[in-house]
Amino acid sequence: MKPRLWPVLLASGLGLAILLSLGVWQVKRLAWKEKLIAAIEAGMAAEAIPLDEALNLEINGGNTQFRKVKALGHFAAREPLRVIAVVNGGPGWQLVHGFEQPHGSPVLVNRGRLADGQPLPPPPQGEIEITGLLHWHAEGRGRFDVDNQPDKNLWYWWDVVAMTAQFGATHLDPNYAVIDLLPGTPGTEGLQVDPPKASLRNNHLGYAITWFGLAAALLAVTGVFLWRRNKT
């Protein structure tokens, strides 16, 4: 007795529809991600704009992630914050400093990375102009992040509000902005600073191929089943 055909065709059709829809979704995500990476790379290649201008763009709905900005001011007098990082495959720190502008609250500046145990290079004194990429740390604490220890100046995740408050900020508008300094900018002396790049992962093409491949495999299996059924 031949097995009933309609349950097999129904299950195969539903599975095929789901796999194809996932593949199409990944193709759309691929186009979106490529457009975003292109916009980020264009922003990094463009001339630096004043920080206040970039913040106004963000407030008004513009995308300023990794936009090249410049700011005039001086580094705060207190020591920089230490944010855990990897340096040459070993433990290290990102040095995050408050940068005080003539007007407004201090903005956090990521000066670069330093291996654990190395002496802290002092920042330049007096008023200077810095250039870097505007980076938004809006993700908050991860599930497995341990508690920050502000009293010991040990930071394991980017609590930008609490970190900026360490430099006497009374308000933050908006409150997740960090400037990642570019190589050669004042304040990076003696530190490892990576050249700018759009570091967004883009695996959507591989995911799309996987879903379409599974759809093709399901179609082939169904075809073999129907052929054998007709042979018996």
Rosetta constraint file for C-alpha pairs under 8 A:
AtomPair CA 2 CA 229 HARMONIC 7.23 0.50
AtomPair CA 4 CA 8 HARMONIC 7.57 0.50
AtomPair CA 5 CA 9 HARMONIC 6.34 0.50
AtomPair CA 6 CA 10 HARMONIC 5.90 0.50
AtomPair CA 7 CA 11 HARMONIC 6.07 0.50
AtomPair CA 8 CA 12 HARMONIC 5.97 0.50
AtomPair CA 9 CA 13 HARMONIC 5.87 0.50
AtomPair CA 9 CA 222 HARMONIC 7.87 0.50
AtomPair CA 10 CA 14 HARMONIC 6.13 0.50
AtomPair CA 11 CA 15 HARMONIC 6.07 0.50
AtomPair CA 12 CA 16 HARMONIC 5.97 0.50
AtomPair CA 12 CA 218 HARMONIC 7.08 0.50
AtomPair CA 12 CA 219 HARMONIC 7.61 0.50
AtomPair CA 12 CA 222 HARMONIC 6.91 0.50
AtomPair CA 13 CA 17 HARMONIC 6.11 0.50
AtomPair CA 14 CA 18 HARMONIC 6.22 0.50
AtomPair CA 15 CA 19 HARMONIC 6.15 0.50
AtomPair CA 15 CA 215 HARMONIC 7.76 0.50
AtomPair CA 15 CA 218 HARMONIC 7.83 0.50
AtomPair CA 16 CA 20 HARMONIC 6.03 0.50
AtomPair CA 16 CA 215 HARMONIC 5.46 0.50
AtomPair CA 16 CA 218 HARMONIC 6.91 0.50
AtomPair CA 16 CA 219 HARMONIC 7.32 0.50
AtomPair CA 17 CA 21 HARMONIC 6.03 0.50
AtomPair CA 18 CA 22 HARMONIC 6.23 0.50
AtomPair CA 19 CA 23 HARMONIC 6.23 0.50
AtomPair CA 19 CA 211 HARMONIC 5.47 0.50
AtomPair CA 19 CA 212 HARMONIC 6.64 0.50
AtomPair CA 19 CA 214 HARMONIC 6.97 0.50
AtomPair CA 19 CA 215 HARMONIC 5.55 0.50
AtomPair CA 20 CA 24 HARMONIC 6.15 0.50
AtomPair CA 20 CA 211 HARMONIC 6.75 0.50
AtomPair CA 20 CA 212 HARMONIC 6.13 0.50
AtomPair CA 20 CA 215 HARMONIC 6.40 0.50
AtomPair CA 21 CA 25 HARMONIC 6.09 0.50
AtomPair CA 22 CA 26 HARMONIC 6.25 0.50
AtomPair CA 22 CA 208 HARMONIC 7.36 0.50
AtomPair CA 22 CA 211 HARMONIC 6.39 0.50
AtomPair CA 23 CA 27 HARMONIC 6.33 0.50
AtomPair CA 23 CA 207 HARMONIC 7.29 0.50
AtomPair CA 23 CA 208 HARMONIC 4.46 0.50
AtomPair CA 23 CA 209 HARMONIC 7.14 0.50
AtomPair CA 23 CA 210 HARMONIC 7.76 0.50
AtomPair CA 23 CA 211 HARMONIC 5.05 0.50
AtomPair CA 23 CA 212 HARMONIC 5.65 0.50
AtomPair CA 24 CA 28 HARMONIC 6.34 0.50
AtomPair CA 24 CA 208 HARMONIC 7.08 0.50
AtomPair CA 25 CA 29 HARMONIC 6.18 0.50
AtomPair CA 25 CA 208 HARMONIC 7.91 0.50
AtomPair CA 26 CA 30 HARMONIC 5.99 0.50
AtomPair CA 26 CA 204 HARMONIC 5.43 0.50
AtomPair CA 26 CA 205 HARMONIC 6.99 0.50
AtomPair CA 26 CA 207 HARMONIC 6.52 0.50
AtomPair CA 26 CA 208 HARMONIC 5.16 0.50
AtomPair CA 27 CA 31 HARMONIC 6.43 0.50
AtomPair CA 27 CA 204 HARMONIC 6.80 0.50
AtomPair CA 27 CA 205 HARMONIC 6.70 0.50
AtomPair CA 27 CA 208 HARMONIC 6.09 0.50
AtomPair CA 28 CA 32 HARMONIC 6.29 0.50
AtomPair CA 29 CA 33 HARMONIC 5.99 0.50
AtomPair CA 29 CA 204 HARMONIC 6.49 0.50
AtomPair CA 30 CA 34 HARMONIC 6.08 0.50
AtomPair CA 30 CA 202 HARMONIC 7.21 0.50
AtomPair CA 30 CA 203 HARMONIC 7.89 0.50
AtomPair CA 30 CA 204 HARMONIC 5.12 0.50
AtomPair CA 30 CA 205 HARMONIC 6.26 0.50
AtomPair CA 31 CA 35 HARMONIC 6.18 0.50
AtomPair CA 32 CA 36 HARMONIC 6.20 0.50
AtomPair CA 33 CA 37 HARMONIC 6.10 0.50
AtomPair CA 33 CA 202 HARMONIC 6.69 0.50
AtomPair CA 34 CA 38 HARMONIC 6.09 0.50
AtomPair CA 34 CA 202 HARMONIC 7.82 0.50
AtomPair CA 35 CA 39 HARMONIC 6.20 0.50
AtomPair CA 36 CA 40 HARMONIC 6.19 0.50
AtomPair CA 37 CA 41 HARMONIC 6.09 0.50
AtomPair CA 37 CA 198 HARMONIC 6.18 0.50
AtomPair CA 37 CA 200 HARMONIC 7.18 0.50
AtomPair CA 38 CA 42 HARMONIC 6.06 0.50
AtomPair CA 39 CA 43 HARMONIC 6.13 0.50
AtomPair CA 40 CA 44 HARMONIC 6.20 0.50
AtomPair CA 40 CA 65 HARMONIC 7.06 0.50
AtomPair CA 40 CA 66 HARMONIC 6.08 0.50
AtomPair CA 40 CA 67 HARMONIC 7.04 0.50
AtomPair CA 40 CA 198 HARMONIC 6.32 0.50
AtomPair CA 41 CA 45 HARMONIC 6.13 0.50
AtomPair CA 41 CA 197 HARMONIC 7.13 0.50
AtomPair CA 41 CA 198 HARMONIC 6.23 0.50
AtomPair CA 42 CA 46 HARMONIC 6.11 0.50
AtomPair CA 43 CA 64 HARMONIC 7.93 0.50
AtomPair CA 43 CA 66 HARMONIC 6.78 0.50
AtomPair CA 43 CA 67 HARMONIC 4.90 0.50
AtomPair CA 43 CA 68 HARMONIC 6.32 0.50
AtomPair CA 44 CA 66 HARMONIC 6.45 0.50
AtomPair CA 44 CA 67 HARMONIC 5.67 0.50
AtomPair CA 44 CA 68 HARMONIC 5.37 0.50
AtomPair CA 44 CA 133 HARMONIC 7.23 0.50
AtomPair CA 44 CA 196 HARMONIC 7.38 0.50
AtomPair CA 44 CA 197 HARMONIC 7.89 0.50
AtomPair CA 45 CA 68 HARMONIC 7.81 0.50
AtomPair CA 46 CA 68 HARMONIC 7.03 0.50
AtomPair CA 47 CA 68 HARMONIC 6.90 0.50
AtomPair CA 48 CA 67 HARMONIC 7.73 0.50
AtomPair CA 48 CA 68 HARMONIC 4.69 0.50
AtomPair CA 48 CA 69 HARMONIC 4.52 0.50
AtomPair CA 48 CA 70 HARMONIC 5.82 0.50
AtomPair CA 48 CA 131 HARMONIC 7.20 0.50
AtomPair CA 49 CA 53 HARMONIC 6.71 0.50
AtomPair CA 49 CA 54 HARMONIC 6.82 0.50
AtomPair CA 49 CA 68 HARMONIC 6.55 0.50
AtomPair CA 49 CA 69 HARMONIC 4.75 0.50
AtomPair CA 49 CA 70 HARMONIC 5.95 0.50
AtomPair CA 50 CA 54 HARMONIC 6.53 0.50
AtomPair CA 50 CA 69 HARMONIC 5.50 0.50
AtomPair CA 50 CA 70 HARMONIC 5.01 0.50
AtomPair CA 50 CA 71 HARMONIC 5.98 0.50
AtomPair CA 51 CA 55 HARMONIC 6.22 0.50
AtomPair CA 51 CA 69 HARMONIC 5.36 0.50
AtomPair CA 51 CA 70 HARMONIC 5.69 0.50
AtomPair CA 51 CA 71 HARMONIC 5.66 0.50
AtomPair CA 52 CA 56 HARMONIC 6.21 0.50
AtomPair CA 53 CA 57 HARMONIC 6.27 0.50
AtomPair CA 54 CA 58 HARMONIC 6.31 0.50
AtomPair CA 54 CA 64 HARMONIC 6.44 0.50
AtomPair CA 54 CA 67 HARMONIC 7.68 0.50
AtomPair CA 54 CA 69 HARMONIC 7.16 0.50
AtomPair CA 55 CA 59 HARMONIC 6.20 0.50
AtomPair CA 55 CA 64 HARMONIC 7.87 0.50
AtomPair CA 55 CA 174 HARMONIC 7.35 0.50
AtomPair CA 56 CA 60 HARMONIC 6.20 0.50
AtomPair CA 57 CA 61 HARMONIC 6.45 0.50
AtomPair CA 57 CA 62 HARMONIC 4.98 0.50
AtomPair CA 57 CA 63 HARMONIC 7.39 0.50
AtomPair CA 57 CA 64 HARMONIC 7.14 0.50
AtomPair CA 58 CA 62 HARMONIC 4.66 0.50
AtomPair CA 58 CA 63 HARMONIC 5.93 0.50
AtomPair CA 58 CA 64 HARMONIC 5.98 0.50
AtomPair CA 59 CA 174 HARMONIC 7.50 0.50
AtomPair CA 64 CA 134 HARMONIC 6.83 0.50
AtomPair CA 65 CA 133 HARMONIC 7.86 0.50
AtomPair CA 65 CA 134 HARMONIC 5.86 0.50
AtomPair CA 65 CA 135 HARMONIC 5.51 0.50
AtomPair CA 65 CA 136 HARMONIC 6.30 0.50
AtomPair CA 66 CA 133 HARMONIC 4.81 0.50
AtomPair CA 66 CA 134 HARMONIC 4.81 0.50
AtomPair CA 66 CA 135 HARMONIC 5.46 0.50
AtomPair CA 66 CA 198 HARMONIC 7.97 0.50
AtomPair CA 67 CA 133 HARMONIC 5.32 0.50
AtomPair CA 67 CA 134 HARMONIC 5.30 0.50
AtomPair CA 67 CA 135 HARMONIC 7.86 0.50
AtomPair CA 68 CA 131 HARMONIC 7.13 0.50
AtomPair CA 68 CA 132 HARMONIC 5.63 0.50
AtomPair CA 68 CA 133 HARMONIC 4.52 0.50
AtomPair CA 68 CA 134 HARMONIC 6.32 0.50
AtomPair CA 69 CA 131 HARMONIC 5.75 0.50
AtomPair CA 69 CA 132 HARMONIC 5.61 0.50
AtomPair CA 69 CA 133 HARMONIC 5.99 0.50
AtomPair CA 69 CA 134 HARMONIC 6.51 0.50
AtomPair CA 69 CA 179 HARMONIC 7.95 0.50
AtomPair CA 70 CA 129 HARMONIC 6.74 0.50
AtomPair CA 70 CA 130 HARMONIC 5.52 0.50
AtomPair CA 70 CA 131 HARMONIC 4.39 0.50
AtomPair CA 70 CA 132 HARMONIC 6.49 0.50
AtomPair CA 71 CA 101 HARMONIC 7.49 0.50
AtomPair CA 71 CA 129 HARMONIC 5.56 0.50
AtomPair CA 71 CA 130 HARMONIC 5.52 0.50
AtomPair CA 71 CA 131 HARMONIC 6.73 0.50
AtomPair CA 72 CA 101 HARMONIC 6.16 0.50
AtomPair CA 72 CA 102 HARMONIC 7.75 0.50
AtomPair CA 72 CA 127 HARMONIC 6.97 0.50
AtomPair CA 72 CA 128 HARMONIC 5.81 0.50
AtomPair CA 72 CA 129 HARMONIC 4.42 0.50
AtomPair CA 72 CA 130 HARMONIC 6.57 0.50
AtomPair CA 73 CA 99 HARMONIC 6.59 0.50
AtomPair CA 73 CA 100 HARMONIC 5.45 0.50
AtomPair CA 73 CA 101 HARMONIC 4.37 0.50
AtomPair CA 73 CA 102 HARMONIC 6.25 0.50
AtomPair CA 73 CA 126 HARMONIC 7.96 0.50
AtomPair CA 73 CA 127 HARMONIC 5.04 0.50
AtomPair CA 73 CA 128 HARMONIC 5.65 0.50
AtomPair CA 73 CA 129 HARMONIC 6.47 0.50
AtomPair CA 74 CA 99 HARMONIC 5.67 0.50
AtomPair CA 74 CA 100 HARMONIC 5.41 0.50
AtomPair CA 74 CA 101 HARMONIC 6.75 0.50
AtomPair CA 74 CA 125 HARMONIC 7.04 0.50
AtomPair CA 74 CA 126 HARMONIC 5.74 0.50
AtomPair CA 74 CA 127 HARMONIC 4.75 0.50
AtomPair CA 74 CA 128 HARMONIC 5.95 0.50
AtomPair CA 75 CA 97 HARMONIC 6.82 0.50
AtomPair CA 75 CA 98 HARMONIC 5.95 0.50
AtomPair CA 75 CA 99 HARMONIC 4.52 0.50
AtomPair CA 75 CA 100 HARMONIC 6.05 0.50
AtomPair CA 75 CA 123 HARMONIC 6.87 0.50
AtomPair CA 75 CA 124 HARMONIC 7.49 0.50
AtomPair CA 75 CA 125 HARMONIC 7.28 0.50
AtomPair CA 75 CA 126 HARMONIC 7.84 0.50
AtomPair CA 76 CA 97 HARMONIC 6.98 0.50
AtomPair CA 76 CA 98 HARMONIC 5.35 0.50
AtomPair CA 76 CA 99 HARMONIC 5.81 0.50
AtomPair CA 76 CA 100 HARMONIC 6.28 0.50
AtomPair CA 76 CA 167 HARMONIC 7.02 0.50
AtomPair CA 78 CA 167 HARMONIC 7.63 0.50
AtomPair CA 79 CA 97 HARMONIC 7.39 0.50
AtomPair CA 80 CA 95 HARMONIC 5.67 0.50
AtomPair CA 80 CA 96 HARMONIC 5.27 0.50
AtomPair CA 80 CA 97 HARMONIC 4.56 0.50
AtomPair CA 80 CA 98 HARMONIC 7.38 0.50
AtomPair CA 81 CA 94 HARMONIC 7.90 0.50
AtomPair CA 81 CA 95 HARMONIC 5.70 0.50
AtomPair CA 81 CA 96 HARMONIC 4.95 0.50
AtomPair CA 81 CA 97 HARMONIC 6.24 0.50
AtomPair CA 81 CA 153 HARMONIC 5.91 0.50
AtomPair CA 81 CA 154 HARMONIC 7.27 0.50
AtomPair CA 81 CA 155 HARMONIC 7.44 0.50
AtomPair CA 81 CA 163 HARMONIC 7.75 0.50
AtomPair CA 82 CA 93 HARMONIC 5.50 0.50
AtomPair CA 82 CA 94 HARMONIC 5.69 0.50
AtomPair CA 82 CA 95 HARMONIC 5.20 0.50
AtomPair CA 82 CA 96 HARMONIC 6.41 0.50
AtomPair CA 82 CA 153 HARMONIC 6.15 0.50
AtomPair CA 82 CA 154 HARMONIC 5.60 0.50
AtomPair CA 82 CA 155 HARMONIC 5.96 0.50
AtomPair CA 83 CA 93 HARMONIC 5.24 0.50
AtomPair CA 83 CA 94 HARMONIC 4.95 0.50
AtomPair CA 83 CA 95 HARMONIC 6.57 0.50
AtomPair CA 83 CA 96 HARMONIC 7.18 0.50
AtomPair CA 83 CA 154 HARMONIC 6.45 0.50
AtomPair CA 83 CA 155 HARMONIC 4.65 0.50
AtomPair CA 83 CA 156 HARMONIC 5.83 0.50
AtomPair CA 83 CA 157 HARMONIC 7.15 0.50
AtomPair CA 83 CA 158 HARMONIC 7.82 0.50
AtomPair CA 84 CA 91 HARMONIC 7.63 0.50
AtomPair CA 84 CA 92 HARMONIC 6.15 0.50
AtomPair CA 84 CA 93 HARMONIC 4.64 0.50
AtomPair CA 84 CA 94 HARMONIC 6.29 0.50
AtomPair CA 84 CA 154 HARMONIC 7.54 0.50
AtomPair CA 84 CA 155 HARMONIC 6.31 0.50
AtomPair CA 84 CA 156 HARMONIC 5.46 0.50
AtomPair CA 84 CA 157 HARMONIC 7.82 0.50
AtomPair CA 85 CA 91 HARMONIC 6.42 0.50
AtomPair CA 85 CA 92 HARMONIC 5.03 0.50
AtomPair CA 85 CA 93 HARMONIC 4.73 0.50
AtomPair CA 85 CA 94 HARMONIC 5.94 0.50
AtomPair CA 85 CA 113 HARMONIC 7.29 0.50
AtomPair CA 86 CA 90 HARMONIC 5.53 0.50
AtomPair CA 86 CA 91 HARMONIC 5.05 0.50
AtomPair CA 86 CA 92 HARMONIC 5.22 0.50
AtomPair CA 86 CA 93 HARMONIC 7.08 0.50
AtomPair CA 86 CA 115 HARMONIC 7.85 0.50
AtomPair CA 87 CA 91 HARMONIC 5.96 0.50
AtomPair CA 87 CA 92 HARMONIC 5.31 0.50
AtomPair CA 87 CA 93 HARMONIC 7.63 0.50
AtomPair CA 87 CA 113 HARMONIC 6.84 0.50
AtomPair CA 87 CA 114 HARMONIC 6.74 0.50
AtomPair CA 87 CA 115 HARMONIC 5.57 0.50
AtomPair CA 88 CA 115 HARMONIC 7.90 0.50
AtomPair CA 90 CA 115 HARMONIC 7.33 0.50
AtomPair CA 91 CA 115 HARMONIC 6.29 0.50
AtomPair CA 91 CA 116 HARMONIC 5.72 0.50
AtomPair CA 92 CA 113 HARMONIC 6.94 0.50
AtomPair CA 92 CA 114 HARMONIC 5.57 0.50
AtomPair CA 92 CA 115 HARMONIC 4.15 0.50
AtomPair CA 92 CA 116 HARMONIC 4.35 0.50
AtomPair CA 93 CA 113 HARMONIC 5.52 0.50
AtomPair CA 93 CA 114 HARMONIC 5.33 0.50
AtomPair CA 93 CA 115 HARMONIC 6.37 0.50
AtomPair CA 93 CA 116 HARMONIC 6.55 0.50
AtomPair CA 94 CA 110 HARMONIC 6.82 0.50
AtomPair CA 94 CA 111 HARMONIC 7.25 0.50
AtomPair CA 94 CA 112 HARMONIC 5.55 0.50
AtomPair CA 94 CA 113 HARMONIC 4.34 0.50
AtomPair CA 94 CA 114 HARMONIC 6.33 0.50
AtomPair CA 95 CA 110 HARMONIC 5.96 0.50
AtomPair CA 95 CA 111 HARMONIC 5.59 0.50
AtomPair CA 95 CA 112 HARMONIC 5.84 0.50
AtomPair CA 95 CA 113 HARMONIC 6.19 0.50
AtomPair CA 95 CA 114 HARMONIC 7.33 0.50
AtomPair CA 96 CA 108 HARMONIC 6.46 0.50
AtomPair CA 96 CA 109 HARMONIC 5.44 0.50
AtomPair CA 96 CA 110 HARMONIC 4.50 0.50
AtomPair CA 96 CA 111 HARMONIC 5.99 0.50
AtomPair CA 96 CA 112 HARMONIC 7.82 0.50
AtomPair CA 97 CA 108 HARMONIC 5.73 0.50
AtomPair CA 97 CA 109 HARMONIC 5.15 0.50
AtomPair CA 97 CA 110 HARMONIC 6.50 0.50
AtomPair CA 97 CA 111 HARMONIC 7.04 0.50
AtomPair CA 98 CA 106 HARMONIC 5.67 0.50
AtomPair CA 98 CA 107 HARMONIC 5.67 0.50
AtomPair CA 98 CA 108 HARMONIC 4.75 0.50
AtomPair CA 98 CA 109 HARMONIC 6.03 0.50
AtomPair CA 98 CA 164 HARMONIC 6.95 0.50
AtomPair CA 98 CA 167 HARMONIC 5.86 0.50
AtomPair CA 99 CA 106 HARMONIC 5.22 0.50
AtomPair CA 99 CA 107 HARMONIC 5.29 0.50
AtomPair CA 99 CA 108 HARMONIC 6.13 0.50
AtomPair CA 99 CA 109 HARMONIC 6.40 0.50
AtomPair CA 100 CA 104 HARMONIC 7.97 0.50
AtomPair CA 100 CA 105 HARMONIC 6.84 0.50
AtomPair CA 100 CA 106 HARMONIC 4.47 0.50
AtomPair CA 100 CA 107 HARMONIC 6.69 0.50
AtomPair CA 101 CA 105 HARMONIC 7.23 0.50
AtomPair CA 101 CA 106 HARMONIC 6.43 0.50
AtomPair CA 105 CA 168 HARMONIC 7.99 0.50
AtomPair CA 105 CA 169 HARMONIC 5.21 0.50
AtomPair CA 105 CA 170 HARMONIC 6.78 0.50
AtomPair CA 105 CA 171 HARMONIC 6.51 0.50
AtomPair CA 105 CA 172 HARMONIC 6.69 0.50
AtomPair CA 106 CA 164 HARMONIC 7.03 0.50
AtomPair CA 106 CA 167 HARMONIC 6.91 0.50
AtomPair CA 106 CA 168 HARMONIC 7.59 0.50
AtomPair CA 106 CA 169 HARMONIC 5.96 0.50
AtomPair CA 107 CA 164 HARMONIC 6.95 0.50
AtomPair CA 107 CA 177 HARMONIC 7.10 0.50
AtomPair CA 107 CA 178 HARMONIC 6.65 0.50
AtomPair CA 107 CA 179 HARMONIC 7.69 0.50
AtomPair CA 108 CA 160 HARMONIC 7.97 0.50
AtomPair CA 108 CA 163 HARMONIC 7.93 0.50
AtomPair CA 108 CA 164 HARMONIC 6.31 0.50
AtomPair CA 108 CA 177 HARMONIC 7.10 0.50
AtomPair CA 108 CA 178 HARMONIC 4.98 0.50
AtomPair CA 108 CA 179 HARMONIC 6.39 0.50
AtomPair CA 109 CA 178 HARMONIC 5.63 0.50
AtomPair CA 109 CA 179 HARMONIC 4.74 0.50
AtomPair CA 109 CA 180 HARMONIC 6.05 0.50
AtomPair CA 109 CA 181 HARMONIC 6.92 0.50
AtomPair CA 110 CA 178 HARMONIC 6.89 0.50
AtomPair CA 110 CA 179 HARMONIC 5.98 0.50
AtomPair CA 110 CA 180 HARMONIC 4.75 0.50
AtomPair CA 110 CA 181 HARMONIC 6.07 0.50
AtomPair CA 111 CA 180 HARMONIC 6.63 0.50
AtomPair CA 111 CA 181 HARMONIC 5.58 0.50
AtomPair CA 111 CA 187 HARMONIC 6.01 0.50
AtomPair CA 111 CA 188 HARMONIC 5.36 0.50
AtomPair CA 111 CA 191 HARMONIC 7.53 0.50
AtomPair CA 111 CA 193 HARMONIC 7.59 0.50
AtomPair CA 112 CA 180 HARMONIC 7.76 0.50
AtomPair CA 112 CA 181 HARMONIC 7.23 0.50
AtomPair CA 112 CA 188 HARMONIC 6.16 0.50
AtomPair CA 112 CA 191 HARMONIC 5.41 0.50
AtomPair CA 112 CA 192 HARMONIC 5.44 0.50
AtomPair CA 112 CA 193 HARMONIC 4.90 0.50
AtomPair CA 112 CA 194 HARMONIC 7.89 0.50
AtomPair CA 113 CA 191 HARMONIC 5.54 0.50
AtomPair CA 113 CA 192 HARMONIC 4.97 0.50
AtomPair CA 113 CA 193 HARMONIC 6.49 0.50
AtomPair CA 114 CA 118 HARMONIC 6.75 0.50
AtomPair CA 114 CA 120 HARMONIC 7.88 0.50
AtomPair CA 114 CA 191 HARMONIC 5.75 0.50
AtomPair CA 114 CA 192 HARMONIC 6.49 0.50
AtomPair CA 121 CA 189 HARMONIC 7.14 0.50
AtomPair CA 121 CA 190 HARMONIC 6.17 0.50
AtomPair CA 121 CA 191 HARMONIC 7.73 0.50
AtomPair CA 122 CA 187 HARMONIC 7.92 0.50
AtomPair CA 123 CA 186 HARMONIC 7.74 0.50
AtomPair CA 123 CA 187 HARMONIC 5.02 0.50
AtomPair CA 123 CA 188 HARMONIC 7.88 0.50
AtomPair CA 123 CA 189 HARMONIC 7.93 0.50
AtomPair CA 124 CA 128 HARMONIC 8.00 0.50
AtomPair CA 124 CA 186 HARMONIC 6.69 0.50
AtomPair CA 124 CA 187 HARMONIC 5.98 0.50
AtomPair CA 128 CA 186 HARMONIC 7.48 0.50
AtomPair CA 129 CA 186 HARMONIC 7.57 0.50
AtomPair CA 130 CA 181 HARMONIC 7.27 0.50
AtomPair CA 130 CA 185 HARMONIC 5.92 0.50
AtomPair CA 130 CA 186 HARMONIC 6.18 0.50
AtomPair CA 130 CA 187 HARMONIC 7.99 0.50
AtomPair CA 131 CA 181 HARMONIC 5.96 0.50
AtomPair CA 131 CA 182 HARMONIC 6.24 0.50
AtomPair CA 131 CA 185 HARMONIC 6.15 0.50
AtomPair CA 132 CA 179 HARMONIC 5.55 0.50
AtomPair CA 132 CA 180 HARMONIC 5.11 0.50
AtomPair CA 132 CA 181 HARMONIC 4.03 0.50
AtomPair CA 132 CA 182 HARMONIC 4.87 0.50
AtomPair CA 132 CA 185 HARMONIC 7.82 0.50
AtomPair CA 133 CA 179 HARMONIC 5.44 0.50
AtomPair CA 133 CA 180 HARMONIC 5.10 0.50
AtomPair CA 133 CA 181 HARMONIC 6.47 0.50
AtomPair CA 133 CA 182 HARMONIC 7.15 0.50
AtomPair CA 133 CA 196 HARMONIC 7.91 0.50
AtomPair CA 134 CA 177 HARMONIC 6.63 0.50
AtomPair CA 134 CA 178 HARMONIC 5.89 0.50
AtomPair CA 134 CA 179 HARMONIC 4.73 0.50
AtomPair CA 134 CA 180 HARMONIC 6.46 0.50
AtomPair CA 135 CA 177 HARMONIC 5.94 0.50
AtomPair CA 135 CA 178 HARMONIC 5.13 0.50
AtomPair CA 135 CA 179 HARMONIC 5.92 0.50
AtomPair CA 135 CA 180 HARMONIC 6.71 0.50
AtomPair CA 136 CA 176 HARMONIC 5.44 0.50
AtomPair CA 136 CA 177 HARMONIC 5.00 0.50
AtomPair CA 136 CA 178 HARMONIC 6.23 0.50
AtomPair CA 137 CA 158 HARMONIC 6.66 0.50
AtomPair CA 137 CA 160 HARMONIC 7.11 0.50
AtomPair CA 137 CA 176 HARMONIC 5.34 0.50
AtomPair CA 137 CA 177 HARMONIC 6.73 0.50
AtomPair CA 137 CA 178 HARMONIC 7.30 0.50
AtomPair CA 138 CA 176 HARMONIC 5.80 0.50
AtomPair CA 140 CA 157 HARMONIC 7.49 0.50
AtomPair CA 140 CA 158 HARMONIC 6.48 0.50
AtomPair CA 140 CA 159 HARMONIC 6.41 0.50
AtomPair CA 141 CA 145 HARMONIC 6.36 0.50
AtomPair CA 141 CA 157 HARMONIC 6.14 0.50
AtomPair CA 141 CA 158 HARMONIC 7.17 0.50
AtomPair CA 141 CA 159 HARMONIC 7.38 0.50
AtomPair CA 142 CA 157 HARMONIC 7.72 0.50
AtomPair CA 145 CA 156 HARMONIC 6.70 0.50
AtomPair CA 145 CA 157 HARMONIC 6.68 0.50
AtomPair CA 146 CA 156 HARMONIC 6.56 0.50
AtomPair CA 146 CA 157 HARMONIC 8.00 0.50
AtomPair CA 147 CA 155 HARMONIC 7.95 0.50
AtomPair CA 147 CA 156 HARMONIC 7.05 0.50
AtomPair CA 148 CA 154 HARMONIC 6.10 0.50
AtomPair CA 148 CA 155 HARMONIC 4.74 0.50
AtomPair CA 148 CA 156 HARMONIC 5.57 0.50
AtomPair CA 148 CA 157 HARMONIC 7.00 0.50
AtomPair CA 149 CA 153 HARMONIC 6.05 0.50
AtomPair CA 149 CA 154 HARMONIC 5.02 0.50
AtomPair CA 149 CA 155 HARMONIC 6.13 0.50
AtomPair CA 150 CA 154 HARMONIC 5.93 0.50
AtomPair CA 150 CA 155 HARMONIC 6.90 0.50
AtomPair CA 158 CA 163 HARMONIC 7.78 0.50
AtomPair CA 159 CA 163 HARMONIC 5.98 0.50
AtomPair CA 160 CA 164 HARMONIC 5.91 0.50
AtomPair CA 160 CA 175 HARMONIC 7.03 0.50
AtomPair CA 160 CA 176 HARMONIC 5.71 0.50
AtomPair CA 160 CA 177 HARMONIC 7.79 0.50
AtomPair CA 161 CA 165 HARMONIC 6.22 0.50
AtomPair CA 161 CA 172 HARMONIC 7.57 0.50
AtomPair CA 161 CA 175 HARMONIC 6.27 0.50
AtomPair CA 161 CA 176 HARMONIC 7.09 0.50
AtomPair CA 162 CA 166 HARMONIC 6.59 0.50
AtomPair CA 163 CA 167 HARMONIC 7.49 0.50
AtomPair CA 164 CA 168 HARMONIC 7.12 0.50
AtomPair CA 164 CA 169 HARMONIC 5.98 0.50
AtomPair CA 165 CA 169 HARMONIC 4.88 0.50
AtomPair CA 165 CA 170 HARMONIC 7.10 0.50
AtomPair CA 181 CA 185 HARMONIC 6.40 0.50
AtomPair CA 181 CA 188 HARMONIC 7.23 0.50
AtomPair CA 181 CA 193 HARMONIC 7.67 0.50
AtomPair CA 182 CA 188 HARMONIC 7.99 0.50
AtomPair CA 182 CA 193 HARMONIC 6.97 0.50
AtomPair CA 182 CA 194 HARMONIC 7.74 0.50
AtomPair CA 182 CA 195 HARMONIC 6.83 0.50
AtomPair CA 182 CA 196 HARMONIC 7.04 0.50
AtomPair CA 183 CA 188 HARMONIC 6.75 0.50
AtomPair CA 183 CA 193 HARMONIC 5.63 0.50
AtomPair CA 183 CA 194 HARMONIC 7.04 0.50
AtomPair CA 183 CA 195 HARMONIC 6.47 0.50
AtomPair CA 184 CA 188 HARMONIC 6.42 0.50
AtomPair CA 184 CA 189 HARMONIC 7.45 0.50
AtomPair CA 188 CA 192 HARMONIC 7.61 0.50
AtomPair CA 188 CA 193 HARMONIC 7.06 0.50
AtomPair CA 203 CA 207 HARMONIC 6.41 0.50
AtomPair CA 204 CA 208 HARMONIC 6.03 0.50
AtomPair CA 205 CA 209 HARMONIC 6.21 0.50
AtomPair CA 206 CA 210 HARMONIC 6.21 0.50
AtomPair CA 207 CA 211 HARMONIC 6.34 0.50
AtomPair CA 208 CA 212 HARMONIC 6.13 0.50
AtomPair CA 209 CA 213 HARMONIC 5.79 0.50
AtomPair CA 210 CA 214 HARMONIC 6.19 0.50
AtomPair CA 211 CA 215 HARMONIC 6.22 0.50
AtomPair CA 212 CA 216 HARMONIC 6.19 0.50
AtomPair CA 213 CA 217 HARMONIC 6.18 0.50
AtomPair CA 214 CA 218 HARMONIC 6.10 0.50
AtomPair CA 215 CA 219 HARMONIC 6.17 0.50
AtomPair CA 216 CA 220 HARMONIC 6.15 0.50
AtomPair CA 217 CA 221 HARMONIC 6.15 0.50
AtomPair CA 218 CA 222 HARMONIC 6.11 0.50
AtomPair CA 219 CA 223 HARMONIC 6.11 0.50
AtomPair CA 220 CA 224 HARMONIC 6.20 0.50
AtomPair CA 221 CA 225 HARMONIC 6.17 0.50
AtomPair CA 222 CA 226 HARMONIC 6.23 0.50
AtomPair CA 223 CA 227 HARMONIC 6.14 0.50
AtomPair CA 224 CA 228 HARMONIC 6.12 0.50
AtomPair CA 225 CA 229 HARMONIC 6.07 0.50
AtomPair CA 226 CA 230 HARMONIC 6.19 0.50
AtomPair CA 227 CA 231 HARMONIC 6.26 0.50
AtomPair CA 228 CA 232 HARMONIC 6.41 0.50
